[in-house]
Amino acid sequence: MSTKATYDSTSTKKPLSPSKIIAAACVGNALEWYDIAIYGYFAVYIARVFFPSEDPAFSLVLALGTFAVSFLIRPLGALLLGSYADRKGRKPALTLSLGLMVVGSLLICIMPTYAVIGVAAPIGILVARLIQGFAAGGEFGTATAMMVEHLPGRRGFAASWQFASQAMAGLMAAGIGTLLTTTLSSEQIESWAFRIPFVFGLLVGPVGIYIRKHVPETAEAEAHIKSDQPKTPVRTILRGQKLLVLLTVGLLAVTTCLNYMITYIPTYAIKTLHLPDSSGFMATIVAGLVLLVVTPFAGHFSDKLGQLRIMIPAAGLILLLIYPMFALMVSVPALGTLLLVLFFMALLKATYYGPMGAAMAAIFPAETRATGMAVGYNIGVTIFGGFTPLIATLLINATGNDMAPSFWVLFAAIVSIVSMVVLWKKLGKR
């Protein structure tokens, strides 16, 4: 199949360009990560408004705990929406997941505060996050499957845009956060302005749904849907592909952990380093720019060199450098330090991130690709992503060591390196 255009085998319509395929696949992923970033960046204010307590630290733990708990439903969304994509097609599954994300975003936008409706407020926020978590569960696997199947000759480059779109979303969230924290007082943000970023994200949803409705189904998925093969992706994975799912979890451990650690930095800068509210947001803008620029290049070169040949050295450097990075932030707590550290965090992450989507897609056959990737991805994101800000906060509280969050990233790096070695040696993946 040509990588210059994508054809729908059942239609005579003009083929879509790779850029339109990538845009349709990435819009939901971008919205998901935008909402994740906004919640993480504004966790301090969300804690005060929806989870008030006499102890501010306990309020923050409750807010981040809600953030973490919402990830527990992601594997369920991965099973149901991923299997739906493998049975009925990538297109309908992606449209459904994006619609559910919009519902969750709307609930956060309109939810009254604890002062107005009491305990119903934090419950409502939890419900909204659960809906978003369920929807996000099937998003990554299905969207990535769509791109690599439409553009088989450029799988690394195509799949890298899943992660570049995350960077774009994070960059947008950081920009809005910087604007609000530099132009408004903390009281104004806490009173009403923290809702502005969520409203902005909500507006993206309808546009994304429209785009996805006009994207053709992939040839591989269409052929499987029309075939006489049994369409039981969940059963197939549970019976014969559990190792592949486990390796997928390990593959994304370090980059997901590092990604959510970057999301946690604004809170870390305020609560631990005692820097101005805007410092963390400015640093994450630098990280977002690096991720946006470097990730597609890493994906492109992985098509020529091999995915694991790029990912293994990147994971090794993360293992070696993450503790010194945190030590530098703690010893020299300043905006310049944050900018420097997040620049290198993002550079290492982008180098690992770019090839990862194609590496994950290569693990599974087409008939279980969306389900397998979705399940592995969301188990990994639940463990190494959603709980990372909470674990970082708990590690600091438990040890009294401001560099303790780096221990969690160290563990994740070891898990990823072991998983990649197994893929290389046992399964012959490169």
C-alpha positions as CSV (number, residue, x, y, z in Angstrom):
1,M,0.0,0.0,0.0
2,S,1.3,3.5,-0.8
3,T,2.1,5.8,2.1
4,K,1.1,8.8,0.0
5,A,-2.5,8.1,0.2
6,T,-5.0,5.8,1.9
7,Y,-7.8,4.1,0.0
8,D,-11.1,2.7,1.2
9,S,-11.5,-0.6,-0.7
10,T,-15.2,-0.3,-0.7
11,S,-15.5,3.3,-1.9
12,T,-14.6,5.4,-4.9
13,K,-14.2,8.5,-2.9
14,K,-11.0,10.5,-3.1
15,P,-8.3,9.0,-0.8
16,L,-7.4,10.8,2.4
17,S,-3.9,12.1,2.8
18,P,-1.6,10.8,5.6
19,S,-2.0,14.1,7.5
20,K,-5.8,13.7,7.6
21,I,-5.5,10.1,8.8
22,I,-3.1,11.2,11.5
23,A,-5.3,14.1,12.5
24,A,-8.4,11.9,12.8
25,A,-6.5,9.3,14.9
26,C,-4.8,11.8,17.2
27,V,-7.6,14.2,18.0
28,G,-9.1,12.0,20.8
29,N,-5.7,11.2,22.2
30,A,-4.9,14.9,22.3
31,L,-8.1,15.7,24.1
32,E,-7.5,12.9,26.6
33,W,-4.0,14.2,27.4
34,Y,-5.1,17.8,27.5
35,D,-7.7,16.9,30.2
36,I,-5.1,14.8,32.1
37,A,-2.5,17.7,31.9
38,I,-5.0,20.3,33.0
39,Y,-6.2,18.3,35.9
40,G,-2.6,17.7,37.0
41,Y,-1.6,21.3,36.5
42,F,-4.5,22.7,38.4
43,A,-4.6,19.9,41.1
44,V,-3.8,22.5,43.8
45,Y,-6.9,24.5,43.0
46,I,-9.1,21.5,42.4
47,A,-8.1,20.2,45.8
48,R,-9.3,23.5,47.5
49,V,-12.5,23.8,45.5
50,F,-13.8,20.2,45.5
51,F,-11.8,18.4,48.3
52,P,-11.5,21.0,51.1
53,S,-9.8,20.0,54.3
54,E,-8.1,21.7,57.3
55,D,-4.9,20.0,56.1
56,P,-4.0,21.3,52.6
57,A,-1.7,18.3,52.0
58,F,-4.6,15.9,52.7
59,S,-6.8,17.9,50.2
60,L,-4.1,17.5,47.6
61,V,-3.8,13.8,48.2
62,L,-7.6,13.4,47.8
63,A,-7.6,15.3,44.5
64,L,-4.6,13.3,43.2
65,G,-6.2,10.1,44.5
66,T,-9.3,10.8,42.5
67,F,-7.0,11.4,39.5
68,A,-5.4,8.0,40.2
69,V,-8.6,6.0,40.9
70,S,-10.0,7.1,37.5
71,F,-7.3,5.1,35.8
72,L,-8.5,1.9,37.4
73,I,-11.4,1.8,34.9
74,R,-9.1,2.2,31.9
75,P,-8.4,-1.5,31.5
76,L,-12.2,-2.1,31.4
77,G,-12.5,0.5,28.7
78,A,-9.6,-1.1,26.9
79,L,-11.3,-4.5,26.9
80,L,-14.7,-3.3,25.8
81,L,-13.8,-0.5,23.4
82,G,-10.7,-2.3,22.1
83,S,-12.7,-5.5,21.3
84,Y,-15.4,-3.4,19.7
85,A,-12.7,-1.9,17.4
86,D,-11.4,-5.4,16.5
87,R,-14.9,-6.7,15.9
88,K,-16.7,-3.8,14.3
89,G,-13.9,-1.5,13.0
90,R,-11.6,1.3,14.1
91,K,-13.8,4.1,13.0
92,P,-17.0,3.5,15.1
93,A,-14.9,2.7,18.2
94,L,-12.9,6.0,17.9
95,T,-16.1,8.0,17.4
96,L,-17.7,6.4,20.5
97,S,-14.6,7.0,22.7
98,L,-14.4,10.7,21.8
99,G,-18.1,11.2,22.5
100,L,-17.6,9.8,26.0
101,M,-14.6,12.0,26.6
102,V,-16.8,15.1,25.8
103,V,-19.4,14.0,28.4
104,G,-16.7,13.7,31.1
105,S,-15.3,17.1,30.2
106,L,-18.7,18.7,30.3
107,L,-19.3,17.3,33.8
108,I,-16.1,18.9,35.1
109,C,-17.0,22.2,33.5
110,I,-20.4,22.5,35.1
111,M,-19.8,20.7,38.5
112,P,-20.8,23.0,41.5
113,T,-18.2,23.3,44.2
114,Y,-18.1,21.6,47.6
115,A,-19.3,24.8,49.2
116,V,-22.4,24.6,47.1
117,I,-23.4,21.0,47.1
118,G,-21.2,19.4,49.7
119,V,-19.9,15.8,49.2
120,A,-21.8,15.5,45.9
121,A,-19.1,17.7,44.3
122,P,-16.1,15.4,44.8
123,I,-18.3,12.4,43.9
124,G,-19.3,14.2,40.7
125,I,-15.6,14.9,39.8
126,L,-14.9,11.2,40.4
127,V,-17.7,10.2,38.1
128,A,-16.5,12.6,35.4
129,R,-13.0,11.2,35.6
130,L,-14.3,7.6,35.5
131,I,-16.1,8.3,32.3
132,Q,-13.0,9.9,30.8
133,G,-10.9,7.0,32.0
134,F,-13.2,4.5,30.4
135,A,-13.2,6.3,27.1
136,A,-9.5,6.8,27.1
137,G,-9.1,3.0,27.7
138,G,-9.9,2.2,24.1
139,E,-8.5,5.3,22.5
140,F,-4.8,4.6,22.2
141,G,-4.9,1.1,20.9
142,T,-7.6,1.8,18.3
143,A,-6.1,5.1,17.1
144,T,-2.6,3.7,16.8
145,A,-3.9,0.6,15.0
146,M,-5.7,2.9,12.5
147,M,-2.5,4.8,11.7
148,V,-0.1,1.9,11.3
149,E,-2.6,0.0,9.2
150,H,-3.3,3.0,6.9
151,L,0.4,3.8,6.6
152,P,2.3,0.4,6.9
153,G,5.5,1.7,5.3
154,R,5.9,4.5,7.8
155,R,4.6,2.9,11.0
156,G,7.2,4.5,13.3
157,F,6.5,8.0,12.0
158,A,2.7,7.6,11.9
159,A,2.5,6.2,15.4
160,S,4.9,8.8,16.8
161,W,2.1,11.4,16.2
162,Q,0.1,9.7,18.9
163,F,2.8,11.0,21.3
164,A,3.5,14.2,19.5
165,S,-0.2,15.0,19.9
166,Q,0.1,14.4,23.6
167,A,3.0,16.9,23.6
168,M,0.8,19.4,21.7
169,A,-2.0,18.9,24.2
170,G,0.4,19.3,27.1
171,L,1.9,22.4,25.5
172,M,-1.5,23.9,25.1
173,A,-2.5,23.1,28.7
174,A,0.8,24.6,30.0
175,G,0.3,27.7,27.9
176,I,-3.2,28.3,29.3
177,G,-1.9,27.5,32.8
178,T,0.9,30.0,32.4
179,L,-1.5,32.7,31.1
180,L,-4.0,32.2,34.0
181,T,-1.4,32.1,36.8
182,T,0.5,35.2,35.5
183,T,-2.6,37.4,34.9
184,L,-5.0,36.3,37.7
185,S,-4.6,36.0,41.4
186,S,-4.8,32.6,43.2
187,E,-8.2,33.7,44.6
188,Q,-9.6,34.4,41.1
189,I,-8.3,31.1,39.7
190,E,-9.7,29.2,42.7
191,S,-13.0,31.0,42.4
192,W,-13.8,30.5,38.7
193,A,-10.9,30.7,36.3
194,F,-9.8,27.1,36.9
195,R,-12.8,26.0,34.8
196,I,-11.6,28.0,31.7
197,P,-9.1,25.3,30.5
198,F,-11.7,22.6,30.8
199,V,-14.2,24.6,28.7
200,F,-11.6,25.2,26.1
201,G,-10.9,21.4,25.9
202,L,-14.7,20.7,25.6
203,L,-14.9,22.8,22.4
204,V,-12.4,20.4,20.7
205,G,-14.7,17.4,21.0
206,P,-17.4,18.1,18.4
207,V,-14.7,19.0,15.8
208,G,-13.0,15.7,16.5
209,I,-16.2,13.7,16.2
210,Y,-16.9,15.3,12.8
211,I,-13.4,14.5,11.5
212,R,-13.6,10.9,12.6
213,K,-16.9,10.3,11.0
214,H,-15.3,11.1,7.6
215,V,-12.3,8.7,7.9
216,P,-12.4,5.4,6.0
217,E,-12.0,2.1,7.7
218,T,-8.5,0.4,7.4
219,A,-8.1,-2.4,4.9
220,E,-6.8,-4.8,7.5
221,A,-9.7,-4.2,9.9
222,E,-12.2,-4.4,7.1
223,A,-10.9,-7.6,5.8
224,H,-11.0,-9.2,9.2
225,I,-14.6,-7.9,9.9
226,K,-15.8,-9.5,6.6
227,S,-13.9,-12.7,7.1
228,D,-15.3,-15.9,8.6
229,Q,-12.6,-15.9,11.3
230,P,-14.0,-16.0,14.9
231,K,-14.1,-12.5,16.2
232,T,-13.2,-13.0,19.9
233,P,-10.2,-10.8,20.5
234,V,-10.6,-10.8,24.3
235,R,-10.7,-14.5,24.5
236,T,-7.7,-14.9,22.2
237,I,-5.6,-12.5,24.2
238,L,-6.5,-14.1,27.6
239,R,-5.8,-17.6,26.3
240,G,-2.7,-17.1,24.2
241,Q,-1.3,-13.6,24.3
242,K,-0.9,-12.8,28.0
243,L,2.9,-12.5,27.6
244,L,2.5,-10.0,24.8
245,V,0.2,-7.9,27.0
246,L,2.7,-8.0,29.8
247,L,5.5,-7.0,27.5
248,T,3.4,-4.1,26.3
249,V,3.0,-2.9,29.9
250,G,6.7,-3.1,30.4
251,L,7.5,-1.3,27.2
252,L,5.6,1.8,28.1
253,A,6.5,1.9,31.9
254,V,9.4,4.3,31.8
255,T,8.0,6.8,29.3
256,T,4.5,6.9,30.9
257,C,6.0,7.3,34.3
258,L,8.3,10.2,33.1
259,N,5.4,11.8,31.2
260,Y,3.2,11.9,34.4
261,M,6.1,13.1,36.4
262,I,6.4,16.0,34.0
263,T,2.7,16.6,34.5
264,Y,3.3,16.6,38.3
265,I,6.1,19.2,38.1
266,P,3.9,22.3,38.5
267,T,2.5,20.8,41.7
268,Y,6.0,19.8,42.8
269,A,7.3,23.3,42.0
270,I,4.7,24.9,44.2
271,K,4.4,22.5,47.1
272,T,8.0,21.2,47.4
273,L,10.3,23.7,45.8
274,H,8.2,26.7,46.9
275,L,8.5,28.5,43.6
276,P,5.9,30.9,42.1
277,D,2.8,29.2,40.6
278,S,3.8,30.1,37.1
279,S,7.3,28.5,37.2
280,G,6.1,24.9,36.8
281,F,3.9,25.9,33.9
282,M,6.7,27.7,32.1
283,A,9.0,24.7,32.5
284,T,6.3,22.3,31.1
285,I,6.0,24.6,28.0
286,V,9.7,23.9,27.3
287,A,9.1,20.2,27.8
288,G,6.1,20.3,25.4
289,L,8.0,22.1,22.7
290,V,10.8,19.5,22.9
291,L,8.3,16.6,22.8
292,L,6.4,18.1,19.9
293,V,9.5,18.6,17.7
294,V,11.7,15.6,18.6
295,T,9.1,12.8,18.9
296,P,8.2,12.6,15.1
297,F,11.9,12.7,14.2
298,A,12.5,9.8,16.6
299,G,9.6,7.9,15.0
300,H,10.9,8.6,11.5
301,F,14.4,7.4,12.2
302,S,13.0,4.3,13.9
303,D,11.6,3.2,10.6
304,K,15.2,3.1,9.3
305,L,17.1,1.9,12.3
306,G,14.6,-0.2,14.2
307,Q,12.4,0.8,17.2
308,L,14.2,-1.0,20.0
309,R,17.7,0.2,18.8
310,I,16.6,3.7,19.7
311,M,14.5,3.0,22.8
312,I,16.9,0.9,24.8
313,P,19.7,3.5,24.9
314,A,17.1,6.2,25.8
315,A,15.7,4.1,28.7
316,G,19.3,3.5,29.9
317,L,20.0,7.3,30.0
318,I,16.8,7.9,31.9
319,L,17.9,5.3,34.5
320,L,21.2,7.0,34.9
321,L,20.1,10.6,35.0
322,I,16.7,10.9,36.7
323,Y,18.1,11.0,40.3
324,P,20.7,13.7,39.4
325,M,17.9,15.7,37.8
326,F,15.8,15.8,40.9
327,A,18.9,16.4,43.0
328,L,19.6,19.5,40.9
329,M,16.1,20.8,41.2
330,V,16.2,20.4,45.0
331,S,19.6,21.9,45.5
332,V,19.0,24.9,43.1
333,P,15.2,25.6,43.2
334,A,14.9,28.2,40.5
335,L,13.0,28.7,37.3
336,G,16.2,28.2,35.3
337,T,16.8,24.9,36.9
338,L,13.3,23.7,36.1
339,L,13.7,24.7,32.5
340,L,17.0,22.8,32.2
341,V,15.8,19.7,33.9
342,L,12.5,19.5,32.0
343,F,14.3,20.1,28.7
344,F,16.5,17.0,29.2
345,M,13.6,15.0,30.7
346,A,11.5,15.8,27.6
347,L,14.4,15.1,25.2
348,L,15.0,11.6,26.6
349,K,11.3,10.9,26.7
350,A,10.8,12.0,23.1
351,T,13.6,9.8,21.9
352,Y,12.0,6.8,23.6
353,Y,8.4,7.9,22.9
354,G,8.6,8.3,19.1
355,P,9.4,4.7,18.2
356,M,7.2,3.1,20.9
357,G,3.8,3.1,19.2
358,A,5.1,1.2,16.2
359,A,7.0,-1.2,18.5
360,M,3.8,-1.9,20.4
361,A,1.7,-2.4,17.2
362,A,4.3,-4.9,15.9
363,I,3.7,-7.1,18.9
364,F,0.1,-8.1,18.0
365,P,-1.5,-9.4,14.9
366,A,-4.2,-7.3,13.2
367,E,-7.1,-9.4,14.6
368,T,-6.2,-8.5,18.2
369,R,-4.1,-5.4,17.7
370,A,-6.6,-2.8,19.0
371,T,-7.6,-4.9,22.0
372,G,-4.1,-6.1,22.9
373,M,-2.5,-2.6,22.6
374,A,-5.4,-1.1,24.5
375,V,-5.3,-3.6,27.4
376,G,-1.5,-3.5,27.7
377,Y,-1.3,0.3,27.3
378,N,-4.0,1.0,29.9
379,I,-2.7,-1.4,32.5
380,G,0.6,0.2,32.1
381,V,-0.8,3.7,32.2
382,T,-2.8,2.9,35.3
383,I,0.2,1.6,37.2
384,F,3.0,3.8,35.9
385,G,0.9,6.9,34.9
386,G,-2.2,7.6,36.9
387,F,-0.7,6.8,40.2
388,T,2.6,8.6,39.6
389,P,1.6,12.0,41.0
390,L,0.1,10.4,44.0
391,I,3.1,8.1,44.5
392,A,5.4,11.0,44.1
393,T,3.6,12.9,46.8
394,L,3.4,9.9,49.2
395,L,7.1,9.2,48.7
396,I,8.0,12.7,49.7
397,N,5.7,12.6,52.7
398,A,6.9,9.1,53.8
399,T,10.6,9.7,53.4
400,G,11.0,13.4,53.9
401,N,13.3,13.3,50.9
402,D,12.4,15.8,48.2
403,M,14.2,13.7,45.6
404,A,12.1,10.6,46.4
405,P,9.9,10.8,43.2
406,S,13.0,9.8,41.2
407,F,12.9,6.3,42.8
408,W,9.6,5.5,41.1
409,V,11.0,6.5,37.7
410,L,14.1,4.4,38.4
411,F,11.9,1.4,39.0
412,A,10.0,2.0,35.8
413,A,13.2,2.3,33.7
414,I,14.3,-1.1,34.9
415,V,11.0,-2.6,34.0
416,S,11.1,-1.2,30.5
417,I,14.7,-2.3,29.9
418,V,14.0,-5.8,30.9
419,S,10.8,-5.9,28.7
420,M,12.7,-4.7,25.7
421,V,15.5,-7.2,26.2
422,V,12.9,-10.0,26.2
423,L,11.3,-8.6,23.0
424,W,14.7,-8.5,21.4
425,K,16.0,-11.9,22.5
426,K,12.9,-14.1,22.8
427,L,10.5,-12.7,20.1
428,G,13.1,-11.3,17.6
429,K,11.7,-7.8,17.7
430,R,14.0,-5.0,16.8
